[in-house]
């Protein structure tokens, strides 16, 4: 049997405003959705402040561990937009005003009748040897170097950049899933479900509780890249539920507090 192709990813969200709560992140969920559709497993998300050494440390840890790293934030025109500097330091290369990025931005500001100031020129800075990530929304490009993809933090721009990136990445084996409704709360099924998971280690079984105002129930979601493994685990979960129903019908349960 051919082993599934598995690609992994991490996200590094950068910005003091995320940690202070002033800005609510909207990029993590969007990235997770697109990576899932592409068969790429998002394994870790970190949020760091606008501190160069902290960005470098986090980036080096993530890029060594995962197939891809996606960053958001810190590539604008202000003094605290230091992502390009930090990525350059992580890769040990100079941070330069990219010639093509300077041309693109200069032309855009000229069309708008605006001065291409020193602050705006900061948006053309990137590690030497980087490849542009096109920005159809506000022109200033993101960039990628090695396995790191650096994009803006503004959700509309991040999403547009990500669309251009995702299409260039090889797709991994898609994760298959099966959801099963369970009329029992997690406290009733925890031990039994752990035993099912132990018997089917090639799958991942998640439990998601629900409360209807009277009783708890649980949605059980089985995930695997192999259909036979998925079906076997799903059958075991269904049998577990049927065994509980026979022993203790849900109507007889005392509502959980």
Backbone as CSV, one residue per row, in Angstrom:
resi,resn,N_x,N_y,N_z,CA_x,CA_y,CA_z,C_x,C_y,C_z
1,UNK,0.835,-1.184,0.000,0.000,0.000,0.000,0.881,1.250,0.000
2,UNK,0.572,2.197,-0.857,1.354,3.418,-0.951,1.122,4.283,0.277
3,UNK,2.202,4.729,0.878,2.085,5.595,2.044,1.557,6.956,1.619
4,UNK,0.664,7.564,2.409,0.140,8.884,2.050,1.231,9.943,2.091
5,UNK,1.119,10.923,1.207,2.041,12.057,1.202,1.547,13.078,2.211
6,UNK,2.391,13.403,3.175,1.984,14.312,4.241,2.892,15.539,4.255
7,UNK,2.263,16.707,4.146,2.958,17.977,4.286,2.431,18.664,5.544
8,UNK,3.331,19.324,6.268,2.938,19.989,7.508,3.215,21.482,7.415
9,UNK,2.547,22.245,8.253,2.703,23.696,8.217,2.540,24.285,9.601
10,UNK,3.089,25.476,9.755,2.888,26.272,10.967,2.597,27.699,10.546
11,UNK,1.950,28.428,11.431,1.694,29.845,11.192,2.332,30.655,12.297
12,UNK,2.947,31.766,11.912,3.519,32.712,12.859,2.823,34.051,12.638
13,UNK,1.952,34.418,13.559,1.235,35.688,13.474,2.005,36.713,14.297
14,UNK,2.308,37.846,13.672,3.226,38.819,14.275,2.501,40.132,14.529
15,UNK,2.633,40.649,15.759,2.072,41.967,16.026,1.662,42.167,17.472
16,UNK,2.103,43.288,18.058,1.695,43.633,19.418,0.186,43.731,19.538
17,UNK,-0.463,44.208,18.456,-1.903,44.435,18.504,-2.699,43.139,18.671
18,UNK,-2.136,42.029,18.238,-2.802,40.737,18.418,-2.753,40.311,19.880
19,UNK,-1.626,40.553,20.520,-1.446,40.136,21.908,-2.162,41.060,22.887
20,UNK,-2.368,42.311,22.495,-3.086,43.246,23.369,-4.592,43.089,23.248
21,UNK,-5.039,42.400,22.200,-6.470,42.257,21.969,-7.057,43.364,21.130
22,UNK,-6.245,44.343,20.768,-6.746,45.463,19.954,-7.205,44.981,18.574
23,UNK,-6.495,43.982,18.032,-6.862,43.387,16.745,-7.202,41.927,16.965
24,UNK,-8.345,41.511,16.448,-8.771,40.117,16.547,-8.332,39.387,15.278
25,UNK,-7.533,38.342,15.444,-6.993,37.638,14.281,-8.096,36.953,13.471
26,UNK,-8.057,37.164,12.163,-8.991,36.513,11.246,-8.266,35.634,10.231
27,UNK,-6.948,35.586,10.347,-6.158,34.890,9.333,-5.926,33.417,9.649
28,UNK,-5.895,33.059,10.928,-5.594,31.677,11.303,-6.652,30.731,10.743
29,UNK,-7.908,31.052,10.952,-8.980,30.179,10.469,-8.993,30.060,8.955
30,UNK,-8.734,31.173,8.267,-8.719,31.135,6.798,-7.582,30.255,6.300
31,UNK,-6.413,30.406,6.901,-5.277,29.569,6.510,-5.576,28.103,6.780
32,UNK,-6.146,27.795,7.942,-6.458,26.410,8.283,-7.424,25.797,7.269
33,UNK,-8.426,26.556,6.863,-9.400,26.051,5.892,-8.724,25.698,4.567
34,UNK,-7.900,26.601,4.056,-7.273,26.368,2.756,-6.243,25.242,2.814
35,UNK,-5.515,25.162,3.914,-4.534,24.081,4.038,-5.218,22.726,4.113
36,UNK,-6.326,22.650,4.821,-7.071,21.386,4.899,-7.514,20.945,3.519
37,UNK,-8.031,21.878,2.722,-8.469,21.556,1.365,-7.296,21.103,0.496
38,UNK,-6.090,21.566,0.828,-4.908,21.213,0.047,-4.181,19.987,0.579
39,UNK,-4.690,19.382,1.634,-4.035,18.212,2.192,-2.753,18.540,2.939
40,UNK,-2.698,19.744,3.511,-1.541,20.173,4.296,-1.989,20.334,5.746
41,UNK,-1.291,19.686,6.671,-1.694,19.688,8.079,-1.122,20.908,8.808
42,UNK,-2.002,21.786,9.270,-1.561,22.902,10.112,-1.350,22.353,11.519
43,UNK,-0.098,22.315,11.953,0.249,21.642,13.211,0.479,22.606,14.380
44,UNK,0.790,23.865,14.070,1.130,24.774,15.161,0.896,26.216,14.722
45,UNK,0.432,27.027,15.678,0.276,28.466,15.457,0.921,29.184,16.635
46,UNK,1.763,30.164,16.329,2.351,30.998,17.376,2.033,32.457,17.091
47,UNK,1.859,33.230,18.158,1.685,34.679,18.044,2.813,35.330,18.813
48,UNK,3.543,36.225,18.151,4.670,36.891,18.794,4.550,38.401,18.643
49,UNK,5.158,39.103,19.564,5.149,40.562,19.538,6.119,41.088,18.482
50,UNK,6.084,42.388,18.277,6.995,43.030,17.329,8.377,43.177,17.962
51,UNK,8.986,42.059,18.258,10.325,42.003,18.841,11.180,41.132,17.938
52,UNK,12.226,41.714,17.356,12.993,41.013,16.330,13.541,39.674,16.807
53,UNK,14.164,39.652,17.981,14.764,38.402,18.452,13.714,37.323,18.679
54,UNK,12.535,37.724,19.169,11.469,36.750,19.398,10.952,36.185,18.076
55,UNK,10.842,37.037,17.068,10.399,36.577,15.746,11.423,35.610,15.164
56,UNK,12.702,35.955,15.264,13.765,35.109,14.731,13.755,33.737,15.404
57,UNK,13.659,33.733,16.733,13.666,32.470,17.482,12.491,31.588,17.083
58,UNK,11.305,32.179,17.023,10.117,31.410,16.666,10.204,30.903,15.233
59,UNK,10.649,31.762,14.334,10.712,31.378,12.927,11.707,30.244,12.704
60,UNK,12.857,30.336,13.315,13.854,29.275,13.130,13.369,27.940,13.694
61,UNK,12.651,27.985,14.810,12.115,26.753,15.382,11.065,26.135,14.462
62,UNK,10.188,26.957,13.911,9.089,26.450,13.085,9.571,25.970,11.723
63,UNK,10.473,26.709,11.100,10.888,26.328,9.744,11.752,25.066,9.735
64,UNK,12.360,24.770,10.887,13.140,23.536,10.979,12.250,22.318,11.195
65,UNK,11.051,22.540,11.692,10.191,21.427,12.089,9.123,21.077,11.054
66,UNK,8.669,22.087,10.288,7.528,21.865,9.402,7.890,22.100,7.940
67,UNK,7.055,21.541,7.053,7.300,21.691,5.625,7.208,23.147,5.204
68,UNK,6.193,23.845,5.706,5.976,25.245,5.352,5.709,26.067,6.602
69,UNK,6.103,27.342,6.541,5.745,28.302,7.584,5.125,29.517,6.896
70,UNK,3.970,29.934,7.402,3.284,31.106,6.868,3.264,32.181,7.949
71,UNK,3.697,33.380,7.608,3.654,34.470,8.576,2.651,35.519,8.135
72,UNK,2.127,36.248,9.116,1.227,37.359,8.824,1.628,38.545,9.678
73,UNK,1.611,39.733,9.051,1.863,40.960,9.798,3.297,41.442,9.741
74,UNK,3.448,42.743,9.956,4.769,43.329,10.120,5.519,43.660,8.857
75,UNK,4.819,43.827,7.711,5.535,44.186,6.477,5.003,45.504,5.898
76,UNK,4.484,46.358,6.784,3.979,47.660,6.360,5.038,48.748,6.386
77,UNK,4.603,50.027,6.396,5.545,51.147,6.256,6.033,51.765,7.562
78,UNK,5.581,51.279,8.716,5.914,51.955,9.964,7.137,51.348,10.652
79,UNK,7.616,52.044,11.671,8.854,51.657,12.341,8.763,50.284,12.995
80,UNK,7.551,49.872,13.399,7.419,48.580,14.081,7.143,47.426,13.114
81,UNK,7.165,47.706,11.822,7.032,46.648,10.819,8.420,46.078,10.542
82,UNK,8.785,45.060,11.326,10.175,44.567,11.307,10.273,43.117,10.848
83,UNK,9.194,42.598,10.269,9.223,41.193,9.871,10.301,40.912,8.837
84,UNK,10.450,41.792,7.844,11.468,41.576,6.812,12.860,41.512,7.424
85,UNK,13.131,42.390,8.391,14.433,42.379,9.064,14.637,41.067,9.824
86,UNK,13.586,40.624,10.522,13.701,39.410,11.324,13.887,38.176,10.448
87,UNK,13.154,38.097,9.338,13.303,36.950,8.441,14.703,36.945,7.833
88,UNK,15.199,38.112,7.457,16.556,38.208,6.920,17.579,37.714,7.931
89,UNK,17.396,38.123,9.186,18.318,37.691,10.239,18.233,36.190,10.445
90,UNK,17.025,35.622,10.394,16.857,34.188,10.577,17.581,33.394,9.499
91,UNK,17.571,33.916,8.263,18.219,33.229,7.143,19.667,33.664,6.937
92,UNK,20.104,34.646,7.698,21.489,35.089,7.598,21.822,35.790,6.295
93,UNK,20.871,36.559,5.768,21.088,37.303,4.522,20.724,38.764,4.744
94,UNK,21.238,39.674,3.883,20.899,41.094,4.036,19.424,41.356,3.748
95,UNK,18.887,42.370,4.412,17.549,42.862,4.099,17.717,44.050,3.169
96,UNK,17.209,43.941,1.956,17.467,44.948,0.929,16.160,45.541,0.399
97,UNK,16.273,46.715,-0.238,15.166,47.254,-1.013,15.168,46.515,-2.350
98,UNK,14.240,45.595,-2.508,14.167,44.794,-3.726,13.885,45.690,-4.931
99,UNK,14.693,45.535,-5.963,14.596,46.433,-7.116,13.219,46.383,-7.767
100,UNK,12.726,45.185,-8.016,11.426,45.058,-8.679,10.304,45.579,-7.799
101,UNK,10.386,45.326,-6.501,9.360,45.832,-5.581,9.370,47.357,-5.556
102,UNK,10.554,47.963,-5.600,10.651,49.420,-5.652,9.983,49.954,-6.916
103,UNK,10.202,49.281,-8.037,9.605,49.732,-9.304,8.081,49.635,-9.257
104,UNK,7.581,48.520,-8.730,6.133,48.313,-8.660,5.473,49.364,-7.773
105,UNK,6.056,49.609,-6.616,5.478,50.570,-5.685,5.608,51.995,-6.195
106,UNK,6.765,52.322,-6.785,6.956,53.671,-7.326,5.918,53.975,-8.406
107,UNK,5.666,53.005,-9.252,4.685,53.195,-10.330,3.284,53.355,-9.753
108,UNK,2.957,52.592,-8.740,1.631,52.669,-8.135,1.400,54.033,-7.501
109,UNK,2.369,54.509,-6.730,2.203,55.815,-6.085,2.204,56.945,-7.110
110,UNK,2.946,56.763,-8.191,2.940,57.777,-9.248,1.549,57.875,-9.879
111,UNK,0.926,56.734,-10.138,-0.422,56.729,-10.712,-1.417,57.414,-9.786
112,UNK,-1.187,57.300,-8.498,-2.112,57.879,-7.518,-1.753,59.305,-7.159
113,UNK,-0.675,59.818,-7.754,-0.244,61.180,-7.484,0.242,61.378,-6.060
114,UNK,0.860,60.345,-5.502,1.336,60.398,-4.126,2.855,60.234,-4.097
115,UNK,3.473,60.847,-3.087,4.931,60.770,-2.963,5.348,59.385,-2.482
116,UNK,6.377,58.856,-3.112,6.921,57.560,-2.711,7.941,57.811,-1.610
117,UNK,7.429,57.989,-0.399,8.254,58.407,0.731,9.167,57.299,1.221
118,UNK,10.075,57.682,2.091,10.985,56.696,2.685,10.201,55.635,3.458
119,UNK,9.141,56.067,4.155,8.327,55.111,4.902,7.670,54.109,3.956
120,UNK,7.148,54.577,2.836,6.502,53.681,1.880,7.517,52.764,1.198
121,UNK,8.726,53.234,1.065,9.767,52.394,0.472,10.109,51.206,1.367
122,UNK,9.783,51.305,2.670,10.037,50.175,3.574,9.282,48.934,3.125
123,UNK,8.170,49.120,2.426,7.369,47.976,1.996,8.012,47.217,0.835
124,UNK,9.130,47.745,0.313,9.880,47.057,-0.741,11.056,46.279,-0.176
125,UNK,11.212,46.283,1.150,12.346,45.611,1.778,12.029,44.139,2.001
126,UNK,13.011,43.299,1.705,12.860,41.857,1.908,14.235,41.206,1.909
127,UNK,14.323,39.966,2.383,15.624,39.294,2.390,16.162,39.113,0.968
128,UNK,17.446,39.317,0.813,18.071,39.123,-0.501,17.848,37.683,-0.976
129,UNK,17.414,37.541,-2.213,17.138,36.227,-2.763,15.683,35.790,-2.632
130,UNK,14.841,36.651,-2.081,13.425,36.315,-1.928,12.704,36.308,-3.270
131,UNK,11.568,35.621,-3.293,10.674,35.597,-4.450,9.384,36.306,-4.049
132,UNK,8.872,37.154,-4.926,7.673,37.922,-4.602,6.438,37.045,-4.436
133,UNK,5.551,37.478,-3.551,4.175,36.989,-3.482,3.302,38.159,-3.926
134,UNK,2.609,38.010,-5.041,1.832,39.110,-5.601,0.728,39.547,-4.642
135,UNK,0.456,40.845,-4.673,-0.576,41.454,-3.841,-1.540,42.221,-4.742
136,UNK,-2.639,41.583,-5.171,-3.579,42.249,-6.073,-4.457,43.288,-5.390
137,UNK,-4.379,43.387,-4.067,-5.239,44.319,-3.337,-4.585,45.677,-3.171
138,UNK,-3.380,45.692,-2.599,-2.731,46.974,-2.302,-1.320,47.085,-2.873
139,UNK,-0.974,46.202,-3.781,0.256,46.257,-4.596,1.518,45.783,-3.885
140,UNK,1.790,46.277,-2.658,3.047,45.930,-1.983,3.159,44.414,-1.851
141,UNK,4.218,43.814,-2.405,4.302,42.345,-2.419,4.714,41.764,-1.077
142,UNK,4.288,40.525,-0.853,4.879,39.719,0.198,6.092,39.031,-0.413
143,UNK,6.624,38.028,0.291,7.780,37.329,-0.280,7.904,35.957,0.349
144,UNK,8.628,35.090,-0.333,8.971,33.823,0.298,10.443,33.526,0.074
145,UNK,11.003,32.889,1.067,12.402,32.495,1.035,12.495,31.153,1.750
146,UNK,13.157,30.192,1.149,13.186,28.853,1.716,11.773,28.312,1.807
147,UNK,11.399,27.822,2.960,10.046,27.295,3.163,9.153,28.262,3.932
148,UNK,9.524,29.546,3.939,8.805,30.563,4.701,8.086,31.522,3.746
149,UNK,6.793,31.716,3.994,5.955,32.578,3.157,5.470,33.742,4.018
150,UNK,5.872,34.945,3.633,5.664,36.135,4.456,4.590,37.006,3.811
151,UNK,3.506,37.235,4.568,2.364,37.952,4.023,1.871,39.026,4.977
152,UNK,1.042,39.910,4.447,0.510,41.018,5.231,-0.439,40.520,6.303
153,UNK,-0.689,41.370,7.305,-1.609,41.008,8.372,-3.048,41.412,8.102
154,UNK,-3.267,42.405,7.248,-4.627,42.841,6.920,-5.354,41.661,6.255
155,UNK,-6.470,41.210,6.819,-7.100,39.979,6.329,-7.362,39.949,4.827
156,UNK,-7.870,41.017,4.256,-8.162,41.016,2.824,-6.897,40.808,2.001
157,UNK,-5.812,41.437,2.437,-4.547,41.309,1.709,-3.932,39.936,1.954
158,UNK,-3.962,39.480,3.212,-3.441,38.153,3.537,-4.125,37.086,2.696
159,UNK,-5.440,37.161,2.595,-6.188,36.151,1.851,-5.849,36.183,0.366
160,UNK,-5.693,37.380,-0.188,-5.341,37.488,-1.604,-3.944,36.935,-1.867
161,UNK,-3.003,37.234,-0.983,-1.647,36.706,-1.123,-1.661,35.184,-0.993
162,UNK,-2.406,34.689,0.006,-2.443,33.251,0.248,-3.007,32.506,-0.955
163,UNK,-3.998,33.080,-1.607,-4.550,32.454,-2.811,-3.461,32.243,-3.856
164,UNK,-2.545,33.208,-3.973,-1.453,33.088,-4.936,-0.411,32.058,-4.506
165,UNK,-0.285,31.839,-3.201,0.700,30.882,-2.689,0.186,29.447,-2.784
166,UNK,-1.035,29.224,-2.304,-1.585,27.867,-2.200,-1.543,27.142,-3.536
167,UNK,-1.834,27.858,-4.605,-1.885,27.223,-5.927,-0.522,26.735,-6.390
168,UNK,0.557,27.202,-5.752,1.907,26.801,-6.159,2.447,25.631,-5.342
169,UNK,1.730,25.236,-4.276,2.241,24.207,-3.376,1.696,22.832,-3.763
170,UNK,2.518,21.801,-3.673,2.013,20.446,-3.948,0.982,20.046,-2.914
171,UNK,-0.035,19.337,-3.361,-1.084,18.882,-2.453,-0.691,17.564,-1.808
172,UNK,-0.993,17.430,-0.541,-0.764,16.175,0.153,-1.997,15.291,0.061
173,UNK,-1.924,14.126,0.665,-3.072,13.224,0.721,-4.141,13.851,1.611
174,UNK,-5.357,13.925,1.104,-6.436,14.593,1.826,-6.827,13.814,3.075
175,UNK,-7.162,14.553,4.128,-7.660,13.950,5.348,-9.141,13.646,5.174
176,UNK,-9.534,12.398,5.428,-10.935,11.982,5.349,-11.543,12.079,6.741
177,UNK,-12.847,12.318,6.818,-13.475,12.420,8.139,-14.878,11.844,8.124
178,UNK,-15.326,11.419,9.274,-16.670,10.888,9.459,-17.187,11.388,10.798
179,UNK,-18.355,12.031,10.807,-18.955,12.535,12.043,-20.080,11.590,12.491
180,UNK,-20.103,11.284,13.777,-21.115,10.395,14.345,-21.731,11.079,15.562
181,UNK,-23.052,11.188,15.565,-23.748,11.797,16.701,-23.836,10.797,17.843
182,UNK,-23.526,11.275,19.028,-23.564,10.419,20.218,-24.462,11.085,21.263
183,UNK,-25.489,10.383,21.763,-26.440,10.999,22.700,-25.958,11.021,24.149
184,UNK,-24.656,10.875,24.344,-24.089,10.874,25.689,-23.047,11.994,25.811
185,UNK,-22.896,12.494,27.038,-21.872,13.487,27.304,-20.484,12.864,27.367
186,UNK,-19.464,13.719,27.312,-18.083,13.223,27.324,-17.763,12.443,28.588
187,UNK,-18.383,12.819,29.697,-18.133,12.102,30.943,-18.598,10.664,30.908
188,UNK,-19.606,10.384,30.082,-20.125,9.022,29.972,-19.291,8.157,29.033
189,UNK,-18.656,8.770,28.059,-17.996,7.990,27.008,-16.474,8.065,27.052
190,UNK,-15.922,8.904,27.935,-14.482,9.172,27.912,-13.617,7.927,27.954
191,UNK,-13.865,7.043,28.903,-13.036,5.844,29.052,-13.197,4.902,27.869
192,UNK,-14.448,4.689,27.453,-14.708,3.801,26.318,-14.106,4.352,25.030
193,UNK,-14.230,5.663,24.843,-13.698,6.271,23.625,-12.174,6.180,23.591
194,UNK,-11.544,6.330,24.738,-10.083,6.203,24.806,-9.647,4.805,24.380
195,UNK,-10.436,3.801,24.761,-10.115,2.423,24.378,-10.246,2.236,22.862
196,UNK,-11.288,2.841,22.268,-11.459,2.756,20.813,-10.282,3.431,20.108
197,UNK,-9.886,4.602,20.610,-8.768,5.299,19.998,-7.484,4.468,20.081
198,UNK,-7.272,3.812,21.207,-6.085,2.983,21.379,-6.073,1.819,20.403
199,UNK,-7.265,1.294,20.095,-7.372,0.177,19.163,-7.211,0.613,17.704
200,UNK,-7.337,1.916,17.451,-7.240,2.444,16.080,-6.273,3.628,16.058
201,UNK,-4.991,3.368,16.343,-4.016,4.461,16.462,-3.741,5.185,15.159
202,UNK,-4.110,4.581,14.013,-3.869,5.217,12.728,-4.929,6.275,12.414
203,UNK,-5.897,6.445,13.316,-6.918,7.472,13.154,-6.821,8.483,14.289
204,UNK,-7.514,9.600,14.098,-7.651,10.597,15.157,-9.132,10.761,15.445
205,UNK,-9.523,10.606,16.715,-10.932,10.697,17.091,-11.110,11.899,18.019
206,UNK,-11.893,12.864,17.555,-12.154,14.057,18.353,-13.573,14.042,18.888
207,UNK,-13.768,14.630,20.068,-15.113,14.710,20.660,-15.475,16.173,20.889
208,UNK,-16.693,16.541,20.510,-17.138,17.924,20.553,-18.490,17.981,21.268
209,UNK,-18.487,18.428,22.524,-19.712,18.387,23.325,-20.740,19.430,22.898
210,UNK,-22.004,19.095,23.154,-23.113,20.000,22.862,-24.107,19.923,24.009
211,UNK,-24.674,21.076,24.391,-25.664,21.132,25.455,-26.918,21.803,24.922
212,UNK,-28.056,21.111,24.986,-29.296,21.637,24.421,-30.167,22.336,25.448
213,UNK,-29.609,22.579,26.607,-30.374,23.196,27.682,-30.859,22.194,28.707
214,UNK,-30.838,20.916,28.349,-31.271,19.857,29.256,-30.197,18.799,29.464
215,UNK,-29.617,18.344,28.346,-28.635,17.271,28.436,-27.459,17.546,27.514
216,UNK,-26.347,16.928,27.877,-25.173,16.974,27.007,-25.230,15.832,26.001
217,UNK,-24.769,16.116,24.810,-24.507,15.087,23.802,-23.131,15.399,23.218
218,UNK,-22.667,14.551,22.342,-21.322,14.727,21.798,-21.291,14.355,20.322
219,UNK,-20.629,15.173,19.544,-20.343,14.795,18.152,-18.950,14.193,18.121
220,UNK,-18.830,12.989,17.601,-17.541,12.314,17.499,-17.090,12.354,16.051
221,UNK,-15.876,12.844,15.840,-15.353,12.989,14.482,-14.103,12.136,14.340
222,UNK,-14.148,11.189,13.422,-13.012,10.307,13.152,-12.308,10.811,11.911
223,UNK,-10.981,10.899,11.959,-10.201,11.385,10.829,-9.089,10.400,10.487
224,UNK,-8.867,10.223,9.197,-7.771,9.370,8.728,-7.530,9.664,7.254
225,UNK,-6.338,9.369,6.785,-6.058,9.501,5.359,-6.364,8.207,4.602
226,UNK,-6.723,7.172,5.332,-6.994,5.870,4.727,-8.450,5.496,4.972
227,UNK,-9.213,5.243,3.903,-10.643,4.977,4.024,-10.927,3.719,4.843
228,UNK,-10.147,2.653,4.641,-10.377,1.419,5.388,-10.189,1.641,6.886
229,UNK,-9.139,2.387,7.259,-8.910,2.698,8.666,-10.050,3.544,9.230
230,UNK,-10.504,4.504,8.437,-11.601,5.367,8.852,-12.870,4.554,9.113
231,UNK,-13.186,3.667,8.169,-14.397,2.862,8.300,-14.324,1.940,9.510
232,UNK,-13.164,1.367,9.757,-13.011,0.457,10.895,-13.207,1.199,12.212
233,UNK,-12.620,2.363,12.333,-12.759,3.143,13.565,-14.192,3.638,13.733
234,UNK,-14.817,4.057,12.635,-16.207,4.521,12.701,-17.131,3.398,13.161
235,UNK,-16.894,2.201,12.658,-17.695,1.051,13.078,-17.511,0.778,14.566
236,UNK,-16.291,0.916,15.050,-16.024,0.685,16.471,-16.708,1.739,17.338
237,UNK,-16.696,2.982,16.872,-17.375,4.056,17.613,-18.878,3.805,17.634
238,UNK,-19.441,3.439,16.481,-20.883,3.148,16.416,-21.253,1.996,17.340
239,UNK,-20.421,0.958,17.384,-20.679,-0.184,18.262,-20.599,0.237,19.724
240,UNK,-19.671,1.110,20.045,-19.554,1.624,21.409,-20.838,2.328,21.825
241,UNK,-21.364,3.163,20.942,-22.587,3.909,21.248,-23.770,2.959,21.412
242,UNK,-23.885,1.980,20.519,-24.986,1.031,20.608,-24.917,0.213,21.900
243,UNK,-23.704,-0.115,22.325,-23.545,-0.836,23.584,-24.019,-0.011,24.767
244,UNK,-23.730,1.283,24.745,-24.183,2.162,25.820,-25.690,2.307,25.818
245,UNK,-26.264,2.434,24.618,-27.722,2.580,24.515,-28.420,1.354,25.089
246,UNK,-27.886,0.181,24.803,-28.478,-1.054,25.317,-28.377,-1.122,26.830
247,UNK,-27.278,-0.607,27.355,-27.048,-0.675,28.796,-27.771,0.431,29.542
248,UNK,-27.694,1.643,29.002,-28.290,2.806,29.647,-28.925,3.704,28.598
249,UNK,-30.195,3.501,28.290,-30.866,4.339,27.287,-30.705,5.822,27.633
250,UNK,-30.447,6.677,26.645,-30.218,8.114,26.919,-31.337,8.756,27.723
251,UNK,-32.581,8.344,27.527,-33.703,8.938,28.246,-33.607,8.717,29.754
252,UNK,-32.864,7.682,30.147,-32.748,7.353,31.562,-31.628,8.127,32.254
253,UNK,-30.833,8.846,31.481,-29.698,9.543,32.053,-30.149,10.772,32.848
254,UNK,-29.464,11.026,33.927,-29.701,12.253,34.691,-28.967,13.386,33.981
255,UNK,-29.656,14.521,33.717,-28.964,15.637,33.046,-27.713,16.043,33.790
256,UNK,-26.654,16.321,33.026,-25.403,16.770,33.648,-25.502,18.231,34.016
257,UNK,-24.924,18.616,35.149,-24.985,20.009,35.608,-24.031,20.857,34.798
